[in-house]
Amino acid sequence: MHDQLIHLIRQNVALSDVEKDMCVQFFEPVLYPKNRIIEEEGKIPCYLYFVVSGFVRLFHYNDKGEEVTTHINCPPGFITSYSNFVSQSKSDENLECITACELLRITKPDLDLLIQQSPAFKDFSLLVFQQALTYNEKRSKELATLSAEQRYLKLMNEHPDVLQHVPMQYIASFLGMNPKSLSRIRKQIIR
């Protein structure tokens, strides 16, 4: 299960065999069934997850008690409630496996140790952090400037696999619209 993570790291930084072994040692493989909450709101996130296969989402409840999906991750990629994981503070988000998932997970103390002991992993972690910041800035801008239809078309072009595996109510929430609006947009596109 570690092959995808090691491949991703090696695409970005030089990774020695010793560092590869450390990566395998520190990242624990786990399997979760569909619809499993793996990190709960009100608790400190225990792990940073690397998605090997499956789809995972971050969500919270708004003031009306409705679920709001803030992030959908498909492989390969990292996911957790980042700011809460880093600061080891209680999260207001839930992390849920939308489908059955193969994940690799690492605790904050183990991640800190790995970053201290591995220059390659330190460089890679910085790169992942920069990419996450860029993604979040871009997503905020798109939610503010693109129409609902443009946001859906962008998702359709960039991540068609999400549309195949993720329920429409989660996609609608992630795109900042209600399911009826998404249904209407999808019908218009099909025509």
Rosetta blueprint (number, residue, H / E / L):
1 M L
2 H L
3 D H
4 Q H
5 L H
6 I H
7 H H
8 L H
9 I H
10 R H
11 Q H
12 N H
13 V L
14 A L
15 L L
16 S L
17 D H
18 V H
19 E H
20 K H
21 D H
22 M H
23 C H
24 V H
25 Q H
26 F H
27 F L
28 E E
29 P E
30 V E
31 L E
32 Y E
33 P L
34 K L
35 N L
36 R L
37 I E
38 I E
39 E E
40 E L
41 E L
42 G L
43 K L
44 I L
45 P L
46 C L
47 Y E
48 L E
49 Y E
50 F E
51 V E
52 V E
53 S E
54 G L
55 F L
56 V E
57 R E
58 L E
59 F E
60 H E
61 Y E
62 N L
63 D L
64 K L
65 G L
66 E L
67 E E
68 V E
69 T E
70 T E
71 H E
72 I E
73 N E
74 C L
75 P L
76 P L
77 G E
78 F E
79 I E
80 T L
81 S L
82 Y H
83 S H
84 N H
85 F H
86 V H
87 S H
88 Q L
89 S L
90 K L
91 S L
92 D L
93 E L
94 N E
95 L E
96 E E
97 C E
98 I L
99 T L
100 A L
101 C E
102 E E
103 L E
104 L E
105 R E
106 I E
107 T E
108 K H
109 P H
110 D H
111 L H
112 D H
113 L H
114 L H
115 I H
116 Q H
117 Q H
118 S L
119 P H
120 A H
121 F H
122 K H
123 D H
124 F H
125 S H
126 L H
127 L H
128 V H
129 F H
130 Q H
131 Q H
132 A H
133 L H
134 T H
135 Y H
136 N H
137 E H
138 K H
139 R H
140 S H
141 K H
142 E H
143 L H
144 A H
145 T H
146 L L
147 S L
148 A H
149 E H
150 Q H
151 R H
152 Y H
153 L H
154 K H
155 L H
156 M H
157 N H
158 E H
159 H L
160 P H
161 D H
162 V H
163 L H
164 Q H
165 H H
166 V L
167 P L
168 M H
169 Q H
170 Y H
171 I H
172 A H
173 S H
174 F H
175 L L
176 G L
177 M L
178 N L
179 P H
180 K H
181 S H
182 L H
183 S H
184 R H
185 I H
186 R H
187 K H
188 Q H
189 I H
190 I H
191 R L
